[in-house]
Amino acid sequence: MSVTWTGLSEFRNALHNLPAELTGEASNIVIEAAKTAERETKGAYPHVTGNLQRGVTTTVDAINRGGVSARVKSNARHAHLFEGGYRGKAPRRDVPENQKMIPIAIRARRQMYVKLIDMVQRHGLVVMQS
């Protein structure tokens, strides 16, 4: 599977050159996407001891004129069993059926991009062509 995004560099430039009043809106979109991914991941993990859920956190690394960065990660020691699978010493090349965080993060990121594109288009900062 491959994805081709025409206009990605223009989109990135538009985000980096947002007027100050729009950086807050863009930051909210990014943080909302990260918090959604965190919440959905916690809900998707099985609850036995609660360690998987407690291990999922969102960290906002930076909010400034240049952008915002947020990370969702799991600190649970056994989260890799759900995300990467386990097959002894052999590497796992297929996608484990119990994988939770990765597909949720991909979906949240796509939804975030749609909202950011809508924001820059609404304010006439860039016109994206499909």
N, CA, C and O of each residue as an XYZ file, in Angstrom:
520
protein
N       0.839     -1.165      0.000
C       0.000      0.000      0.000
C       0.888      1.233      0.000
O       1.880      1.288      0.727
N       0.541      2.209     -0.802
C       1.285      3.458     -0.799
C       0.307      4.622     -0.849
O      -0.821      4.503     -1.327
N       0.775      5.731     -0.345
C      -0.035      6.943     -0.336
C       0.778      8.041     -1.006
O       1.947      8.248     -0.680
N       0.156      8.736     -1.936
C       0.797      9.871     -2.570
C       0.039     11.124     -2.174
O      -1.176     11.202     -2.352
N       0.741     12.090     -1.645
C       0.120     13.322     -1.198
C       0.700     14.459     -2.016
O       1.842     14.871     -1.813
N      -0.102     14.957     -2.940
C       0.301     16.100     -3.741
C       0.039     17.364     -2.934
O      -1.051     17.558     -2.397
N       1.045     18.214     -2.857
C       0.883     19.466     -2.123
C       1.320     19.388     -0.675
O       1.024     20.300      0.097
N       2.014     18.330     -0.277
C       2.421     18.192      1.116
C       3.367     19.313      1.537
O       3.224     19.859      2.632
N       4.322     19.662      0.692
C       5.264     20.728      1.084
C       4.537     22.068      1.229
O       4.872     22.851      2.118
N       3.553     22.346      0.374
C       2.769     23.572      0.495
C       1.964     23.580      1.789
O       1.837     24.610      2.450
N       1.420     22.408      2.140
C       0.649     22.268      3.372
C       1.547     22.521      4.589
O       1.165     23.256      5.500
N       2.727     21.919      4.604
C       3.659     22.131      5.711
C       4.059     23.598      5.819
O       4.124     24.146      6.919
N       4.328     24.234      4.678
C       4.673     25.661      4.700
C       3.538     26.497      5.275
O       3.768     27.416      6.061
N       2.310     26.169      4.875
C       1.154     26.911      5.389
C       1.044     26.755      6.906
O       0.738     27.718      7.608
N       1.290     25.549      7.410
C       1.230     25.335      8.856
C       2.333     26.107      9.577
O       2.098     26.677     10.643
N       3.531     26.126      9.002
C       4.645     26.839      9.640
C       4.463     28.350      9.595
O       5.049     29.067     10.406
N       3.667     28.838      8.666
C       3.463     30.283      8.515
C       2.087     30.734      8.983
O       1.582     31.766      8.542
N       1.485     29.964      9.870
C       0.162     30.335     10.371
C       0.217     31.665     11.104
O       1.167     31.948     11.834
N      -0.805     32.471     10.903
C      -0.900     33.681     11.728
C      -0.991     33.270     13.203
O      -1.494     32.193     13.525
N      -0.510     34.121     14.071
C      -0.457     33.805     15.504
C      -1.808     33.358     16.050
O      -1.868     32.466     16.897
N      -2.901     33.972     15.571
C      -4.218     33.607     16.106
C      -4.655     32.198     15.703
O      -5.560     31.631     16.314
N      -4.017     31.635     14.682
C      -4.392     30.285     14.261
C      -3.506     29.198     14.862
O      -3.854     28.018     14.800
N      -2.380     29.570     15.435
C      -1.523     28.544     16.027
C      -2.222     27.854     17.191
O      -2.018     26.662     17.420
N      -3.035     28.588     17.919
C      -3.802     27.976     19.009
C      -4.798     26.961     18.486
O      -4.953     25.881     19.056
N      -5.479     27.309     17.394
C      -6.438     26.376     16.793
C      -5.724     25.125     16.294
O      -6.199     24.009     16.503
N      -4.587     25.311     15.636
C      -3.825     24.168     15.131
C      -3.311     23.310     16.290
O      -3.341     22.081     16.221
N      -2.845     23.959     17.343
C      -2.356     23.219     18.511
C      -3.468     22.390     19.129
O      -3.254     21.239     19.510
N      -4.655     22.974     19.229
C      -5.800     22.230     19.781
C      -6.128     21.006     18.942
O      -6.461     19.954     19.487
N      -6.040     21.129     17.630
C      -6.325     20.000     16.739
C      -5.321     18.882     16.971
O      -5.702     17.714     17.059
N      -4.040     19.228     17.071
C      -2.987     18.227     17.264
C      -3.133     17.542     18.622
O      -3.062     16.317     18.715
N      -3.336     18.332     19.668
C      -3.456     17.763     21.014
C      -4.721     16.916     21.128
O      -4.704     15.858     21.757
N      -5.808     17.373     20.527
C      -7.053     16.600     20.536
C      -6.847     15.247     19.867
O      -7.351     14.236     20.357
N      -6.117     15.211     18.760
C      -5.860     13.945     18.061
C      -5.051     13.000     18.943
O      -5.335     11.804     19.003
N      -4.041     13.541     19.630
C      -3.221     12.709     20.513
C      -4.046     12.177     21.680
O      -3.954     10.997     22.018
N      -4.850     13.037     22.297
C      -5.679     12.607     23.430
C      -6.721     11.569     22.995
O      -7.031     10.643     23.744
N      -7.253     11.732     21.789
C      -8.202     10.749     21.253
C      -7.514      9.401     21.070
O      -8.070      8.365     21.435
N      -6.307      9.410     20.507
C      -5.564      8.163     20.324
C      -5.258      7.516     21.675
O      -5.351      6.297     21.822
N      -4.896      8.328     22.647
C      -4.629      7.793     24.003
C      -5.881      7.131     24.576
O      -5.835      5.995     25.047
N      -6.986      7.846     24.530
C      -8.249      7.346     25.093
C      -8.704      6.064     24.391
O      -9.106      5.105     25.049
N      -8.642      6.046     23.055
C      -9.081      4.871     22.307
C      -8.161      3.677     22.544
O      -8.621      2.537     22.603
N      -6.873      3.936     22.680
C      -5.931      2.847     22.948
C      -6.199      2.239     24.316
O      -6.228      1.018     24.467
N      -6.393      3.090     25.303
C      -6.708      2.589     26.643
C      -7.976      1.738     26.618
O      -8.048      0.702     27.278
N      -8.963      2.178     25.862
C     -10.217      1.430     25.772
C     -10.099      0.134     24.996
O     -10.878     -0.794     25.210
N      -9.126      0.065     24.094
C      -8.971     -1.130     23.258
C      -8.160     -2.230     23.945
O      -8.342     -3.411     23.650
N      -7.270     -1.846     24.855
C      -6.457     -2.847     25.550
C      -7.322     -3.645     26.517
O      -8.242     -3.102     27.128
N      -7.027     -4.926     26.652
C      -7.771     -5.725     27.636
C      -7.422     -5.268     29.047
O      -6.289     -4.868     29.316
N      -8.388     -5.329     29.932
C      -8.156     -4.883     31.311
C      -8.009     -6.115     32.203
O      -8.978     -6.833     32.454
N      -6.806     -6.344     32.668
C      -6.555     -7.421     33.625
C      -6.071     -6.789     34.926
O      -6.750     -6.851     35.952
N      -4.895     -6.183     34.868
C      -4.368     -5.505     36.060
C      -4.488     -3.992     35.936
O      -4.369     -3.281     36.934
N      -4.720     -3.492     34.730
C      -4.792     -2.061     34.491
C      -3.462     -1.454     34.080
O      -3.397     -0.264     33.772
N      -2.396     -2.255     34.070
C      -1.079     -1.727     33.714
C      -1.011     -1.256     32.266
O      -0.363     -0.251     31.976
N      -1.662     -1.958     31.364
C      -1.661     -1.521     29.963
C      -2.299     -0.145     29.831
O      -1.747      0.735     29.170
N      -3.446      0.042     30.448
C      -4.139      1.328     30.372
C      -3.328      2.438     31.041
O      -3.193      3.530     30.488
N      -2.796      2.163     32.218
C      -2.019      3.183     32.923
C      -0.743      3.551     32.180
O      -0.237      4.664     32.327
N      -0.226      2.637     31.391
C       1.014      2.889     30.669
C       0.866      3.796     29.468
O       1.863      4.323     28.977
N      -0.351      3.996     28.977
C      -0.565      4.828     27.793
C      -0.654      6.291     28.222
O      -1.506      6.669     29.026
N       0.239      7.098     27.670
C       0.284      8.514     28.043
C       0.463      9.392     26.807
O       0.940      8.943     25.765
N       0.075     10.634     26.953
C       0.299     11.642     25.922
C       1.245     12.683     26.487
O       1.061     13.164     27.605
N       2.249     13.025     25.715
C       3.196     14.060     26.095
C       3.169     15.139     25.030
O       3.349     14.858     23.845
N       2.943     16.370     25.453
C       3.021     17.505     24.534
C       4.439     18.040     24.656
O       4.829     18.565     25.698
N       5.203     17.902     23.581
C       6.617     18.257     23.613
C       6.851     19.747     23.415
O       7.746     20.328     24.028
N       6.053     20.356     22.568
C       6.297     21.773     22.281
C       5.024     22.420     21.772
O       4.289     21.835     20.975
N       4.775     23.614     22.233
C       3.738     24.458     21.656
C       4.378     25.827     21.499
O       4.641     26.521     22.481
N       4.623     26.202     20.267
C       5.203     27.515     20.016
C       4.816     27.966     18.619
O       4.057     27.282     17.933
N       5.314     29.071     18.208
C       4.965     29.650     16.903
C       5.318     28.704     15.767
O       4.682     28.729     14.714
N       6.335     27.866     15.978
C       6.766     26.928     14.939
C       5.937     25.664     14.858
O       6.086     24.894     13.909
N       5.080     25.432     15.815
C       4.236     24.252     15.747
C       4.015     23.620     17.106
O       4.394     24.156     18.147
N       3.395     22.475     17.050
C       3.110     21.701     18.254
C       3.492     20.258     17.974
O       3.360     19.771     16.851
N       3.961     19.591     19.000
C       4.338     18.194     18.877
C       3.767     17.440     20.059
O       3.964     17.836     21.208
N       3.064     16.359     19.785
C       2.495     15.534     20.849
C       2.781     14.073     20.527
O       2.705     13.651     19.373
N       3.110     13.312     21.562
C       3.408     11.887     21.398
C       2.503     11.067     22.298
O       2.264     11.410     23.455
N       2.008      9.977     21.734
C       1.262      9.005     22.513
C       2.130      7.761     22.560
O       2.575      7.258     21.528
N       2.365      7.273     23.764
C       3.184      6.068     23.868
C       2.698      5.223     25.023
O       1.944      5.670     25.887
N       3.160      3.979     25.005
C       2.837      3.091     26.106
C       4.109      2.729     26.832
O       5.079      2.270     26.230
N       4.093      2.939     28.126
C       5.238      2.602     28.970
C       5.080      1.240     29.633
O       5.954      0.814     30.387
N       3.981      0.559     29.361
C       3.767     -0.756     29.960
C       4.802     -1.735     29.407
O       5.039     -1.787     28.200
N       5.400     -2.490     30.282
C       6.464     -3.413     29.872
C       5.995     -4.463     28.879
O       6.798     -4.943     28.078
N       4.756     -4.823     28.905
C       4.272     -5.893     28.027
C       3.452     -5.372     26.844
O       2.810     -6.157     26.147
N       3.468     -4.061     26.614
C       2.722     -3.504     25.480
C       3.235     -4.037     24.155
O       2.466     -4.176     23.203
N       4.535     -4.340     24.081
C       5.103     -4.852     22.831
C       4.463     -6.171     22.410
O       4.459     -6.505     21.225
N       3.929     -6.913     23.356
C       3.263     -8.166     23.009
C       1.984     -7.908     22.214
O       1.569     -8.741     21.408
N       1.363     -6.748     22.445
C       0.152     -6.402     21.714
C       0.463     -5.693     20.414
O      -0.271     -5.829     19.436
N       1.534     -4.948     20.400
C       1.829     -4.144     19.211
C       2.739     -4.852     18.219
O       2.560     -4.701     17.011
N       3.697     -5.609     18.693
C       4.645     -6.245     17.784
C       4.516     -7.749     17.716
O       5.125     -8.394     16.863
N       3.729     -8.304     18.607
C       3.581     -9.748     18.624
C       4.793    -10.428     19.232
O       5.797     -9.782     19.533
N       4.692    -11.709     19.406
C       5.793    -12.464     19.977
C       5.780    -13.854     19.371
O       4.758    -14.539     19.358
N       6.925    -14.248     18.874
C       7.044    -15.583     18.295
C       8.446    -16.104     18.609
O       9.228    -16.388     17.702
N       8.747    -16.225     19.865
C      10.062    -16.705     20.268
C      11.156    -15.781     19.771
O      11.058    -14.563     19.920
N      12.199    -16.350     19.183
C      13.311    -15.538     18.688
C      13.101    -15.067     17.257
O      13.819    -14.186     16.783
N      12.127    -15.642     16.567
C      11.891    -15.257     15.171
C      11.173    -13.917     15.122
O      10.230    -13.690     15.881
N      11.615    -13.020     14.228
C      10.910    -11.736     14.111
C       9.513    -11.938     13.545
O       9.287    -12.814     12.711
N       8.610    -11.140     13.996
C       7.221    -11.241     13.540
C       7.017    -10.270     12.394
O       7.156     -9.059     12.570
N       6.688    -10.795     11.213
C       6.529     -9.955     10.040
C       5.061     -9.664      9.718
O       4.768     -8.680      9.039
N       4.157    -10.485     10.183
C       2.741    -10.230      9.924
C       2.196     -9.281     10.989
O       2.795     -9.111     12.051
N       1.071     -8.676     10.693
C       0.462     -7.754     11.644
C      -0.323     -8.567     12.659
O      -1.254     -9.285     12.293
N       0.044     -8.461     13.932
C      -0.680     -9.235     14.933
C      -2.139     -8.794     15.026
O      -2.452     -7.605     14.966
N      -3.004     -9.763     15.171
C      -4.435     -9.441     15.210
C      -4.841     -8.670     16.448
O      -5.886     -8.019     16.459
N      -4.031     -8.733     17.488
C      -4.395     -7.991     18.700
C      -3.698     -6.642     18.786
O      -3.700     -6.014     19.845
N      -3.104     -6.187     17.692
C      -2.460     -4.877     17.657
C      -3.517     -3.796     17.900
O      -4.576     -3.810     17.273
N      -3.236     -2.882     18.786
C      -4.221     -1.856     19.156
C      -3.733     -0.448     18.850
O      -4.363      0.268     18.072
N      -2.620     -0.043     19.451
C      -2.189      1.344     19.407
C      -1.851      1.817     17.995
O      -2.221      2.927     17.613
N      -1.169      1.009     17.232
C      -0.697      1.447     15.921
C      -1.857      1.801     14.984
O      -1.850      2.896     14.421
N      -2.849      0.930     14.792
C      -3.953      1.331     13.910
C      -4.752      2.515     14.438
O      -5.256      3.320     13.654
N      -4.872      2.629     15.755
C      -5.580      3.767     16.343
C      -4.809      5.050     16.075
O      -5.404      6.065     15.712
N      -3.492      5.015     16.249
C      -2.664      6.197     16.001
C      -2.712      6.613     14.536
O      -2.766      7.805     14.232
N      -2.694      5.652     13.636
C      -2.772      5.959     12.203
C      -4.097      6.641     11.881
O      -4.126      7.633     11.152
N      -5.179      6.121     12.414
C      -6.503      6.707     12.173
C      -6.595      8.119     12.760
O      -7.121      9.026     12.115
N      -6.085      8.305     13.979
C      -6.123      9.624     14.629
C      -5.291     10.633     13.841
O      -5.681     11.793     13.706
N      -4.143     10.190     13.321
C      -3.286     11.097     12.544
C      -3.990     11.506     11.248
O      -3.939     12.672     10.857
N      -4.639     10.564     10.589
C      -5.374     10.907      9.361
C      -6.472     11.919      9.641
O      -6.644     12.879      8.890
N      -7.217     11.705     10.725
C      -8.285     12.631     11.087
C      -7.718     14.003     11.441
O      -8.329     15.027     11.137
N      -6.551     14.025     12.082
C      -5.899     15.277     12.411
C      -5.526     16.025     11.136
O      -5.756     17.230     11.039
N      -4.945     15.319     10.147
C      -4.568     15.957      8.888
C      -5.779     16.558      8.186
O      -5.696     17.658      7.639
N      -6.895     15.850      8.198
C      -8.116     16.362      7.569
C      -8.543     17.667      8.233
O      -8.901     18.626      7.548
N      -8.506     17.706      9.557
C      -8.901     18.916     10.284
C      -7.923     20.066     10.039
O      -8.343     21.215      9.899
N      -6.620     19.765      9.987
C      -5.638     20.812      9.724
C      -5.774     21.356      8.306
O      -5.679     22.565      8.091
N      -5.994     20.477      7.352
C      -6.201     20.918      5.963
C      -7.431     21.804      5.887
O      -7.406     22.856      5.249
N      -8.507     21.380      6.535
C      -9.733     22.177      6.548
C      -9.466     23.559      7.153
O      -9.959     24.569      6.650
N      -8.690     23.595      8.226
C      -8.399     24.868      8.883
C      -7.645     25.815      7.947
O      -8.023     26.978      7.810
N      -6.580     25.323      7.301
C      -5.801     26.222      6.441
C      -6.607     26.644      5.219
O      -6.458     27.767      4.737
N      -7.463     25.752      4.711
C      -8.304     26.124      3.568
C      -9.370     27.136      3.973
O      -9.641     28.080      3.231
N      -9.974     26.947      5.139
C     -11.007     27.864      5.628
C     -10.477     29.282      5.753
O     -11.203     30.251      5.532
N      -9.226     29.392      6.104
C      -8.621     30.710      6.290
C      -7.887     31.193      5.041
O      -7.183     32.202      5.070
N      -8.065     30.455      3.948
C      -7.510     30.875      2.666
C      -5.995     30.903      2.603
O      -5.414     31.668      1.833
N      -5.350     30.066      3.417
C      -3.879     30.081      3.445
C      -3.265     29.239      2.356
O      -2.142     29.508      1.932
N      -3.969     28.229      1.892
C      -3.462     27.359      0.842
C      -4.648     26.659      0.194
O      -5.640     26.356      0.858
N      -4.544     26.412     -1.062
C      -5.591     25.681     -1.776
C      -4.999     24.351     -2.186
O      -4.046     24.294     -2.963
N      -5.567     23.290     -1.660
C      -5.074     21.939     -1.966
C      -5.857     21.391     -3.154
O      -7.078     21.525     -3.227
N      -5.141     20.780     -4.068
C      -5.796     20.151     -5.210
C      -5.644     18.662     -5.085
O      -4.594     18.174     -4.665
N      -6.685     17.927     -5.444
C      -6.613     16.467     -5.355
C      -6.219     15.872     -6.688
O      -6.107     14.652     -6.810
